[in-house]
């Protein structure tokens, strides 16, 4: 679902899918400040990259002797977020836990 906010200067559009900012447009001259999500080249505009930025070797990592899969740039950009607040000044999305989001989150520095 798309959400919109605007003031006298800008109009923005955000999508629950990926919690992604889809458009930032100048109301003065119509200039679009984000990539247009043309799937021919790249289907995203401003994705949330979580819990990693980049890709892992073979899309896998190991922690405490177990192997885990994690897609490039993590799972947030392809997940559905929930809009928890929307008013004239802000839109707040939350990414809820899912069994699809299983990653290792052990203590920092533990090997």
C-alpha positions as CSV (number, residue, x, y, z in Angstrom):
1,X,0.0,0.0,0.0
2,X,1.3,3.5,-0.9
3,X,1.3,6.4,1.5
4,X,1.7,10.1,0.7
5,X,2.9,13.2,2.6
6,X,3.2,16.7,1.3
7,X,3.9,20.2,2.3
8,X,4.3,23.4,0.3
9,X,7.7,22.3,-1.1
10,X,7.7,18.5,-1.5
11,X,5.4,15.5,-2.1
12,X,6.7,12.1,-1.0
13,X,5.3,8.6,-1.6
14,X,6.3,5.6,0.5
15,X,5.4,1.9,0.2
16,X,4.7,-0.6,2.9
17,X,6.5,-3.2,0.7
18,X,10.1,-2.9,1.7
19,X,9.3,0.2,3.8
20,X,10.6,2.0,0.7
21,X,10.6,5.7,-0.1
22,X,9.3,5.6,-3.7
23,X,9.2,9.3,-4.7
24,X,10.4,12.7,-3.6
25,X,9.0,15.3,-5.9
26,X,9.4,19.1,-5.9
27,X,6.1,20.8,-6.0
28,X,7.8,23.9,-7.5
29,X,9.0,22.3,-10.8
30,X,8.1,18.6,-10.7
31,X,11.7,17.4,-10.3
32,X,11.8,13.8,-9.1
33,X,14.7,13.2,-6.7
34,X,14.6,9.4,-6.5
35,X,15.3,6.7,-9.1
36,X,12.0,5.8,-10.9
37,X,12.2,2.0,-10.1
38,X,12.4,1.1,-13.8
39,X,12.7,-2.7,-13.6
40,X,14.7,-2.8,-16.9
41,X,17.6,-1.5,-14.9
42,X,16.8,-1.7,-11.2
43,X,13.4,-2.2,-9.6
44,X,14.0,-0.3,-6.4
45,X,14.1,3.4,-5.6
46,X,15.4,3.7,-2.0
47,X,15.3,0.2,-0.4
48,X,15.8,-0.5,3.3
49,X,18.9,-2.7,3.4
50,X,18.9,-4.7,6.6
51,X,20.6,-6.5,8.2
52,X,23.4,-6.2,5.7
53,X,24.5,-4.0,2.8
54,X,26.0,-6.1,0.0
55,X,26.1,-9.8,-0.7
56,X,27.5,-12.8,1.1
57,X,29.6,-15.6,-0.6
58,X,27.0,-18.0,-2.0
59,X,24.3,-16.1,0.0
60,X,25.3,-17.9,3.2
61,X,27.1,-17.3,6.5
62,X,28.0,-19.4,9.5
63,X,27.5,-18.7,13.2
64,X,28.1,-21.0,16.1
65,X,28.6,-24.0,13.8
66,X,25.3,-23.4,11.9
67,X,24.8,-22.2,8.3
68,X,22.3,-19.6,7.5
69,X,21.0,-18.2,4.2
70,X,20.7,-14.4,3.7
71,X,19.9,-12.8,0.4
72,X,21.9,-9.8,-1.0
73,X,21.2,-6.7,1.0
74,X,19.2,-8.7,3.6
75,X,15.5,-9.4,3.8
76,X,14.0,-6.0,4.6
77,X,13.7,-4.7,1.0
78,X,11.5,-7.6,0.0
79,X,9.4,-7.8,3.2
80,X,6.1,-6.2,4.0
81,X,6.2,-3.5,6.7
82,X,3.3,-2.4,8.8
83,X,2.3,1.3,9.0
84,X,2.0,2.0,12.7
85,X,1.5,5.8,12.5
86,X,0.5,8.2,9.8
87,X,-0.4,11.8,10.2
88,X,0.3,15.1,8.4
89,X,4.0,15.1,9.4
90,X,5.2,11.5,9.3
91,X,4.7,8.0,8.3
92,X,6.2,5.3,10.5
93,X,6.6,1.7,9.3
94,X,7.6,-1.3,11.4
95,X,9.0,-4.6,10.2
96,X,7.5,-7.3,12.3
97,X,9.2,-10.6,13.2
98,X,8.6,-13.5,10.8
99,X,10.1,-17.0,10.6
100,X,11.3,-15.8,7.2
101,X,13.7,-13.4,9.0
102,X,15.7,-16.0,10.9
103,X,19.3,-14.7,11.3
104,X,21.9,-15.2,13.9
105,X,21.9,-12.4,16.5
106,X,24.3,-13.7,19.1
107,X,26.6,-11.6,21.3
108,X,29.0,-9.3,19.6
109,X,32.5,-10.7,19.7
110,X,31.5,-14.2,20.5
111,X,33.1,-16.9,18.3
